[in-house]
Amino acid sequence: MKKLFNILLLLLMIALGVGGFMLMKQTRAPLEHTPTAMPARPVEVEVVSLKAFSPQVMAYGNVEPAEVLQLRAQVSGKITSVHPELKKGGSIPAGAVVVVIDPEDYKTSLAQSQADLAASQSQLAQIEQEERNLQKSLDLARATLSNVQSQSTPVQRNTSHIQQNLNLAQQNLKLTQQNLTIAKREQARLQKLGQQRLIAQSQVDAQQQQVLQLEQQQVQQQQAIVQMQQQLTQQDQSLSRQDQSILQQQQQVTELEGQLRNFANRKANAEAQVSRVEQQVKNQKNTLGRTEIKMPFDARISSVEAKQGGFVSLGGLLFEADNTAGVEVRAEIPVNHMRGLFSSVAAESMDLTAANAANVLETLNLTATVQLVGGGDTQPWPARVVRLSEAVDPVKRTLGVVVAVDNPYQEVNLKTRPPLLKGMYVQVELAAPEQQALVIPRHAVHEGRVYLMNANDQLEIRPIQIAYEEGEAVVVASGLQVGERVVVNDLIPVIAGMPLKAIAPEDKAQP
């Protein structure tokens, strides 16, 4: 019973407590809450703008001569003279006689060949003179033949005329003989009639007179025929003599023409002989000239094999010389650093064939300088890019760029600008043409993103695309606009949208 009372008493007390709490809650004035805000973080910012920027790349390499001459003997013989500066490190000007090989044997051979040439030329001249004389004889023989042939024509015409007259005279004689026969028969008939006194004697006498006339005419015609036959015989003899003369002249012309044709072969052989000997003389002059070796350019001697009094064989090395007109440096540049140098070239296809290589270098318009490494405060040498290597080094991932320095031995100062000697270790600086670009500090980029202070002075995290990096600078290809503010100091923690406050660099140290 007592236990039950205690339980009821406990319940009553709990009920009174809850009721009192509810009463207090309903009668108590409400609490006022004070709003809180995140404080603005002070940051250093840099306003994005277009800046004049010249991409540059540093590389290193060793100085090498632009042209190395390995001079070998083109004739064999004893070395009779050497230049006093023909020693390692010596300097010899262009055109100086460096080595002389004994020329006497070559002079003797040249003199013999020149004598052979003179004899061959004399023989050719003699053949040419004989040919001219023979041509004159042939021309004269042809003229004589033409003259004889022209004289033969009138004789032939006269002979033909005499023959015609002879034929006519023979025909007339035949008629006369026929008339004489008839007249004699008539005379005999009349004589019989006269004897019979049937006709007058005068008729007989007239007929007899006619017979006498015909006989006399016959004799005259026969004499004329004989004369014409004699003339015809004379004409035939003259024509025969002319024919014989023509034949002789034709034979002479034919013989001279044959001799002239033979002269053509003789002359061709003589001319070929002269040409062979002339070439031989030319070759021996060249060979003689090779006994005296001259320096083709201003040079420094790098090695010497020739010794005065020694013997050198054909093709033997005499010396090596470096052209002092220029040197080259092959610098190895990482491939990823080349992007900046190529940034000035329009984004279009390029012709990189050998024929267009010079145009590509001209398009890049790179400038270069060369400076001695470890030489203290020395002045750089102006250089020019002359070529790119044929391939990328697969291990180092570098591309060889060859730059040339002209006249490295001129305007030299041993303290501030020493000459560029072979083997010197130098620094090569390549620079592309200046261009306008969005450039921000490298430390403002965080894994491909930048922190921006937007128009509401809040933090904005934005990814960007980097064109290339150079030293402590980054050239932005996209992702930023001119006028935007980039946070350039460290920011921890990084919360998008957090308030920011721009401060000057000198304010950062103030409490």
C-alpha positions as CSV (number, residue, x, y, z in Angstrom):
1,M,0.0,0.0,0.0
2,K,2.8,2.3,0.9
3,K,4.6,1.4,-2.3
4,L,1.6,2.3,-4.4
5,F,1.5,5.7,-2.7
6,N,5.0,6.4,-3.5
7,I,4.4,5.7,-7.2
8,L,1.4,8.0,-7.4
9,L,3.4,10.7,-5.6
10,L,6.2,10.4,-8.2
11,L,3.8,10.7,-11.1
12,L,2.2,13.7,-9.5
13,M,5.5,15.5,-9.2
14,I,6.4,14.7,-12.9
15,A,3.1,16.1,-14.0
16,L,3.5,19.3,-12.0
17,G,7.1,19.7,-13.5
18,V,5.9,19.4,-17.1
19,G,3.0,21.7,-16.5
20,G,5.2,24.3,-14.9
21,F,7.7,24.1,-17.9
22,M,5.0,24.5,-20.4
23,L,3.6,27.5,-18.5
24,M,7.1,29.1,-18.4
25,K,7.6,28.5,-22.1
26,Q,4.3,30.2,-23.0
27,T,4.8,33.2,-20.8
28,R,8.6,33.8,-21.6
29,A,9.5,36.5,-24.2
30,P,11.1,35.2,-27.5
31,L,15.0,35.2,-27.9
32,E,16.6,37.5,-30.5
33,H,19.2,35.8,-32.8
34,T,22.2,37.9,-34.3
35,P,23.1,36.8,-37.9
36,T,26.9,35.9,-38.5
37,A,28.8,36.3,-41.9
38,M,32.2,34.8,-43.3
39,P,34.9,37.5,-43.2
40,A,36.4,38.6,-46.6
41,R,39.8,37.1,-47.3
42,P,42.5,39.6,-48.4
43,V,44.1,38.5,-51.7
44,E,46.5,39.9,-54.2
45,V,45.1,40.2,-57.7
46,E,46.4,40.9,-61.2
47,V,44.2,42.4,-63.8
48,V,44.4,40.3,-67.0
49,S,45.6,42.4,-70.0
50,L,47.3,41.9,-73.4
51,K,51.0,42.3,-73.0
52,A,53.9,42.5,-75.5
53,F,55.6,39.2,-75.1
54,S,58.5,37.6,-76.9
55,P,58.8,33.8,-76.5
56,Q,62.3,32.8,-75.6
57,V,64.1,29.5,-75.2
58,M,67.5,28.9,-73.6
59,A,69.7,26.0,-74.7
60,Y,73.3,25.0,-74.6
61,G,75.8,23.6,-77.0
62,N,79.5,23.6,-78.1
63,V,81.0,25.8,-80.7
64,E,82.0,24.1,-83.9
65,P,83.5,25.6,-87.1
66,A,80.9,26.1,-89.8
67,E,83.3,24.7,-92.4
68,V,86.1,22.2,-92.0
69,L,88.5,21.6,-94.8
70,Q,90.3,18.2,-94.9
71,L,92.9,18.9,-97.6
72,R,94.3,15.8,-99.3
73,A,97.1,15.6,-101.9
74,Q,95.8,15.4,-105.5
75,V,99.3,14.4,-106.7
76,S,102.1,12.3,-105.2
77,G,105.6,13.5,-104.6
78,K,108.1,15.0,-102.2
79,I,107.0,18.0,-100.1
80,T,109.5,20.7,-100.9
81,S,107.9,23.6,-98.9
82,V,105.4,24.3,-96.1
83,H,103.9,27.5,-94.8
84,P,105.6,28.6,-91.5
85,E,102.1,28.8,-89.8
86,L,101.2,25.3,-90.9
87,K,101.0,24.0,-87.3
88,K,98.2,23.2,-85.0
89,G,96.5,26.4,-83.9
90,G,98.2,28.4,-86.6
91,S,96.4,31.0,-88.7
92,I,96.8,31.2,-92.4
93,P,95.1,33.9,-94.7
94,A,93.2,33.0,-97.8
95,G,95.3,32.6,-100.9
96,A,98.5,31.8,-99.1
97,V,100.6,28.9,-100.4
98,V,100.5,26.3,-97.7
99,V,102.2,23.2,-99.2
100,V,104.4,22.7,-102.3
101,I,104.9,19.2,-103.8
102,D,108.0,18.8,-106.0
103,P,106.7,19.9,-109.5
104,E,109.8,19.0,-111.7
105,D,108.5,15.7,-113.0
106,Y,105.1,17.3,-113.8
107,K,106.8,20.2,-115.6
108,T,108.8,17.7,-117.7
109,S,105.6,15.8,-118.6
110,L,103.9,19.1,-119.5
111,A,106.8,20.2,-121.7
112,Q,106.7,16.9,-123.6
113,S,103.0,17.2,-124.1
114,Q,103.3,20.8,-125.3
115,A,105.9,19.7,-127.8
116,D,103.6,16.9,-129.0
117,L,100.8,19.4,-129.3
118,A,103.0,21.7,-131.4
119,A,103.9,18.8,-133.7
120,S,100.3,17.7,-134.0
121,Q,99.2,21.3,-134.8
122,S,101.9,21.6,-137.4
123,Q,100.9,18.4,-139.0
124,L,97.2,19.6,-139.0
125,A,98.3,22.9,-140.5
126,Q,100.3,21.1,-143.3
127,I,97.3,18.9,-144.1
128,E,95.0,21.9,-144.2
129,Q,97.5,23.7,-146.6
130,E,97.7,20.7,-148.8
131,E,93.9,20.4,-148.8
132,R,93.7,24.1,-149.9
133,N,96.2,23.5,-152.6
134,L,94.4,20.4,-153.8
135,Q,91.1,22.3,-153.8
136,K,92.6,25.0,-156.0
137,S,93.9,22.3,-158.4
138,L,90.5,20.7,-158.4
139,D,88.8,24.1,-159.1
140,L,91.3,24.7,-162.0
141,A,90.7,21.2,-163.4
142,R,87.0,21.7,-163.3
143,A,87.3,25.1,-165.0
144,T,89.6,23.5,-167.7
145,L,87.1,20.7,-168.3
146,S,84.3,23.2,-168.6
147,N,86.3,25.2,-171.1
148,V,87.2,22.1,-173.2
149,Q,83.6,21.0,-173.2
150,S,82.6,24.4,-174.3
151,Q,85.1,24.3,-177.2
152,S,83.9,20.9,-178.3
153,T,80.4,22.1,-179.0
154,P,81.2,24.4,-182.0
155,V,83.4,21.6,-183.6
156,Q,80.5,19.2,-183.2
157,R,78.1,21.7,-184.8
158,N,80.6,22.3,-187.7
159,T,81.1,18.6,-188.2
160,S,77.4,18.2,-188.4
161,H,77.1,21.0,-190.9
162,I,79.9,19.6,-193.1
163,Q,78.3,16.1,-192.9
164,Q,75.0,17.6,-194.0
165,N,76.7,19.5,-196.9
166,L,78.5,16.2,-197.9
167,N,75.3,14.3,-197.9
168,L,73.7,17.0,-200.1
169,A,76.8,17.1,-202.4
170,Q,76.7,13.3,-202.8
171,Q,73.0,13.5,-203.7
172,N,73.7,16.2,-206.2
173,L,76.6,14.2,-207.6
174,K,74.2,11.2,-208.0
175,L,71.8,13.4,-209.9
176,T,74.5,14.8,-212.0
177,Q,75.7,11.3,-212.8
178,Q,72.2,10.2,-213.7
179,N,71.8,13.3,-215.9
180,L,75.2,12.6,-217.5
181,T,74.1,9.0,-218.3
182,I,70.9,10.3,-219.9
183,A,72.8,13.0,-221.8
184,K,75.4,10.4,-223.1
185,R,72.5,8.2,-224.3
186,E,70.9,11.2,-226.0
187,Q,74.3,12.1,-227.6
188,A,74.7,8.6,-229.0
189,R,71.2,8.7,-230.5
190,L,71.7,12.2,-232.0
191,Q,75.1,11.1,-233.4
192,K,73.4,8.2,-235.2
193,L,70.7,10.5,-236.6
194,G,73.4,13.0,-237.6
195,Q,75.3,10.3,-239.4
196,Q,72.1,9.5,-241.3
197,R,71.7,13.2,-241.9
198,L,68.4,13.2,-240.3
199,I,69.2,16.1,-238.0
200,A,71.4,19.1,-238.2
201,Q,75.0,18.9,-237.0
202,S,74.3,21.8,-234.6
203,Q,72.0,19.6,-232.6
204,V,74.7,17.0,-232.2
205,D,77.2,19.6,-231.2
206,A,74.8,21.1,-228.7
207,Q,74.2,17.7,-227.1
208,Q,77.9,17.1,-227.0
209,Q,78.4,20.4,-225.3
210,Q,75.8,19.5,-222.7
211,V,77.6,16.2,-222.0
212,L,80.8,18.0,-221.6
213,Q,79.2,20.4,-219.1
214,L,77.7,17.6,-217.1
215,E,81.1,15.8,-217.0
216,Q,82.7,19.0,-215.9
217,Q,80.0,19.5,-213.3
218,Q,80.5,15.9,-212.1
219,V,84.2,16.4,-211.7
220,Q,83.6,19.6,-209.7
221,Q,81.1,17.9,-207.5
222,Q,83.5,15.0,-206.9
223,Q,86.3,17.4,-206.0
224,A,83.9,19.3,-203.6
225,I,82.9,16.0,-202.1
226,V,86.6,15.0,-201.6
227,Q,87.3,18.4,-200.0
228,M,84.3,18.0,-197.7
229,Q,85.4,14.5,-196.8
230,Q,88.8,15.8,-196.0
231,Q,87.2,18.6,-193.9
232,L,85.0,16.0,-192.2
233,T,88.1,13.9,-191.5
234,Q,89.9,16.9,-190.0
235,Q,86.8,17.7,-187.9
236,D,86.6,14.2,-186.7
237,Q,90.3,14.2,-185.7
238,S,89.8,17.5,-183.9
239,L,86.7,16.2,-182.2
240,S,88.6,13.1,-181.2
241,R,91.4,15.2,-179.8
242,Q,88.9,17.2,-177.8
243,D,87.1,14.1,-176.6
244,Q,90.5,12.8,-175.5
245,S,91.2,16.1,-173.8
246,I,87.8,16.0,-172.1
247,L,88.4,12.5,-170.9
248,Q,91.8,13.4,-169.5
249,Q,90.3,16.4,-167.7
250,Q,87.5,14.3,-166.3
251,Q,90.0,11.7,-165.1
252,Q,92.0,14.5,-163.5
253,V,88.9,15.9,-161.8
254,T,87.9,12.5,-160.6
255,E,91.3,11.8,-159.2
256,L,91.5,15.2,-157.4
257,E,88.1,14.6,-155.9
258,G,89.2,11.3,-154.6
259,Q,92.3,12.8,-153.1
260,L,90.2,15.5,-151.5
261,R,87.9,13.0,-149.9
262,N,91.0,11.2,-148.5
263,F,92.1,14.6,-147.1
264,A,88.9,14.8,-145.1
265,N,89.8,11.6,-143.2
266,R,93.4,12.7,-142.7
267,K,92.2,16.1,-141.4
268,A,89.7,14.5,-139.1
269,N,92.4,12.1,-137.7
270,A,94.8,15.1,-137.3
271,E,92.2,17.2,-135.5
272,A,91.3,14.3,-133.2
273,Q,95.0,14.0,-132.4
274,V,95.3,17.7,-131.6
275,S,92.2,17.5,-129.4
276,R,93.7,14.5,-127.5
277,V,97.0,16.2,-127.0
278,E,95.3,19.5,-126.0
279,Q,93.3,17.7,-123.4
280,Q,96.5,16.0,-122.2
281,V,98.2,19.4,-121.9
282,K,95.2,20.8,-120.0
283,N,95.2,17.8,-117.6
284,Q,98.9,18.1,-117.0
285,K,98.6,21.9,-116.4
286,N,95.9,21.1,-113.8
287,T,98.1,18.4,-112.3
288,L,101.0,20.8,-112.2
289,G,98.8,23.4,-110.5
290,R,97.9,20.8,-107.8
291,T,101.5,20.7,-106.7
292,E,100.9,24.1,-105.1
293,I,98.2,24.0,-102.4
294,K,96.7,27.3,-101.5
295,M,94.4,28.1,-98.6
296,P,90.9,28.9,-100.0
297,F,89.8,31.0,-97.0
298,D,91.1,32.5,-93.8
299,A,91.7,29.5,-91.6
300,R,93.0,28.1,-88.3
301,I,94.8,24.9,-88.5
302,S,93.4,22.0,-86.5
303,S,95.7,19.2,-87.4
304,V,98.9,18.7,-89.6
305,E,100.2,15.6,-91.4
306,A,102.5,17.2,-94.0
307,K,106.2,17.6,-93.2
308,Q,108.7,19.3,-95.3
309,G,111.0,16.8,-97.1
310,G,108.4,14.0,-96.6
311,F,106.7,12.1,-99.3
312,V,102.9,12.2,-99.8
313,S,100.9,9.8,-101.9
314,L,97.9,10.5,-104.0
315,G,94.9,11.1,-101.6
316,G,97.1,11.4,-98.5
317,L,95.9,13.9,-95.8
318,L,98.0,17.0,-95.6
319,F,96.2,19.1,-93.0
320,E,92.8,20.1,-91.6
321,A,91.7,23.7,-91.4
322,D,88.7,25.5,-89.9
323,N,87.1,28.4,-91.7
324,T,87.3,31.4,-89.4
325,A,84.5,33.3,-91.3
326,G,81.9,31.6,-89.1
327,V,81.1,29.1,-86.4
328,E,78.0,27.1,-85.6
329,V,76.4,25.9,-82.4
330,R,74.0,22.9,-82.2
331,A,71.6,23.5,-79.3
332,E,69.3,20.8,-78.1
333,I,65.9,22.2,-77.2
334,P,63.0,20.3,-75.5
335,V,60.2,19.7,-78.0
336,N,57.6,21.1,-75.6
337,H,59.6,24.4,-75.4
338,M,59.4,24.8,-79.2
339,R,55.7,25.7,-79.1
340,G,56.4,29.2,-78.0
341,L,58.9,29.8,-80.8
342,F,56.3,28.6,-83.3
343,S,53.5,30.6,-81.8
344,S,53.9,33.5,-84.3
345,V,53.3,31.2,-87.2
346,A,49.7,31.1,-88.4
347,A,47.8,27.9,-87.5
348,E,47.9,26.4,-91.0
349,S,49.7,23.6,-92.9
350,M,53.4,24.2,-93.7
351,D,55.6,22.8,-96.4
352,L,58.6,21.3,-94.6
353,T,60.3,19.7,-97.6
354,A,64.0,20.3,-98.2
355,A,63.2,22.8,-101.0
356,N,61.1,24.9,-98.7
357,A,63.2,24.7,-95.5
358,A,64.8,28.1,-95.9
359,N,61.3,29.7,-96.3
360,V,60.1,28.0,-93.1
361,L,63.0,29.5,-91.2
362,E,62.3,32.9,-92.7
363,T,58.7,32.6,-91.7
364,L,59.6,31.8,-88.1
365,N,61.8,35.0,-88.1
366,L,63.7,33.8,-85.0
367,T,66.5,35.8,-83.5
368,A,69.4,34.3,-81.7
369,T,72.3,35.2,-79.5
370,V,75.3,33.1,-78.2
371,Q,77.1,33.8,-74.9
372,L,80.0,32.1,-73.3
373,V,79.0,30.0,-70.2
374,G,81.1,30.6,-67.1
375,G,82.9,33.5,-68.7
376,G,81.7,36.1,-66.3
377,D,80.1,39.3,-67.6
378,T,80.6,38.8,-71.3
379,Q,78.7,40.3,-74.2
380,P,76.6,38.0,-76.3
381,W,77.3,37.4,-80.0
382,P,74.5,38.0,-82.5
383,A,73.6,34.8,-84.3
384,R,71.1,33.5,-86.9
385,V,69.2,30.2,-87.1
386,V,70.4,28.3,-90.1
387,R,68.7,24.9,-89.9
388,L,66.9,22.4,-87.8
389,S,68.1,18.9,-87.1
390,E,66.7,16.0,-89.2
391,A,65.0,14.2,-86.3
392,V,64.0,14.5,-82.6
393,D,66.2,12.7,-80.1
394,P,64.0,9.8,-78.9
395,V,65.6,9.6,-75.5
396,K,66.0,13.3,-74.5
397,R,62.9,14.4,-76.6
398,T,64.9,17.3,-77.9
399,L,65.2,19.0,-81.3
400,G,68.6,20.2,-82.5
401,V,68.6,23.8,-83.6
402,V,71.8,25.0,-85.4
403,V,72.7,28.7,-85.1
404,A,75.6,30.4,-86.9
405,V,77.8,33.3,-85.8
406,D,79.5,35.2,-88.5
407,N,83.1,36.6,-88.1
408,P,83.7,35.3,-84.6
409,Y,87.2,36.6,-84.7
410,Q,86.3,40.2,-85.4
411,E,85.5,42.9,-82.8
412,V,87.0,40.7,-80.1
413,N,87.7,41.9,-76.5
414,L,89.5,39.3,-74.5
415,K,87.7,40.4,-71.3
416,T,84.2,41.2,-72.4
417,R,83.9,39.5,-75.7
418,P,86.4,36.7,-76.3
419,P,86.5,34.9,-79.7
420,L,84.3,31.8,-80.1
421,L,86.8,29.0,-80.3
422,K,86.0,25.4,-81.2
423,G,84.8,23.4,-78.3
424,M,83.6,26.4,-76.1
425,Y,80.5,25.7,-74.1
426,V,78.0,28.4,-74.8
427,Q,74.4,29.4,-74.1
428,V,72.1,29.9,-77.0
429,E,69.0,32.2,-76.6
430,L,66.3,31.9,-79.2
431,A,63.5,34.5,-79.4
432,A,60.4,34.6,-81.5
433,P,59.0,37.9,-82.8
434,E,57.2,40.0,-80.1
435,Q,53.4,39.5,-80.0
436,Q,50.4,40.5,-77.9
437,A,49.3,37.7,-75.5
438,L,47.5,37.1,-72.2
439,V,50.3,36.5,-69.8
440,I,49.9,35.5,-66.1
441,P,52.4,34.4,-63.4
442,R,53.1,30.6,-63.3
443,H,52.2,30.5,-59.6
444,A,48.7,31.8,-60.3
445,V,47.9,28.5,-62.1
446,H,46.8,25.6,-59.9
447,E,46.6,22.3,-61.8
448,G,45.2,23.9,-64.9
449,R,42.9,26.2,-63.0
450,V,43.0,29.9,-61.9
451,Y,41.3,31.7,-59.0
452,L,39.4,34.7,-60.1
453,M,37.9,37.5,-58.1
454,N,34.6,38.0,-59.9
455,A,32.5,41.1,-60.2
456,N,30.8,40.3,-56.8
457,D,34.3,40.1,-55.1
458,Q,33.8,36.4,-54.7
459,L,36.1,33.5,-55.5
460,E,35.5,31.8,-58.8
461,I,37.5,28.7,-59.8
462,R,37.9,28.4,-63.6
463,P,39.9,26.0,-65.8
464,I,42.1,27.5,-68.5
465,Q,43.9,26.3,-71.6
466,I,47.6,27.1,-71.6
467,A,49.3,27.9,-74.9
468,Y,52.8,27.4,-73.5
469,E,54.9,28.2,-70.4
470,E,58.1,30.1,-70.3
471,G,60.1,30.6,-67.1
472,E,57.7,32.1,-64.5
473,A,55.2,33.2,-67.1
474,V,52.2,31.3,-68.6
475,V,50.6,32.3,-71.9
476,V,46.9,31.6,-71.8
477,A,45.2,30.3,-74.9
478,S,41.6,30.4,-73.6
479,G,39.6,30.7,-70.4
480,L,40.4,34.3,-69.5
481,Q,39.2,37.6,-70.7
482,V,40.9,41.0,-70.7
483,G,40.0,42.9,-67.5
484,E,39.4,39.9,-65.2
485,R,41.2,39.7,-61.9
486,V,43.4,36.7,-61.2
487,V,44.4,35.8,-57.6
488,V,48.2,35.6,-57.6
489,N,48.9,34.6,-53.9
490,D,48.3,31.4,-52.0
491,L,44.7,30.9,-50.8
492,I,43.8,28.4,-48.1
493,P,41.1,27.2,-47.8
494,V,39.7,27.4,-51.3
495,I,35.9,27.7,-51.3
496,A,34.0,28.8,-54.4
497,G,32.0,31.8,-53.7
498,M,33.9,32.9,-50.6
499,P,34.2,36.7,-50.3
500,L,37.5,38.3,-51.2
501,K,39.2,41.6,-50.7
502,A,41.8,42.9,-53.0
503,I,44.9,44.3,-51.4
504,A,48.2,45.7,-52.6
505,P,51.3,43.5,-52.2
506,E,52.7,45.9,-49.5
507,D,49.4,45.6,-47.4
508,K,49.9,41.8,-47.0
509,A,52.5,42.2,-44.3
510,Q,50.4,44.6,-42.2
511,P,48.4,43.1,-39.2
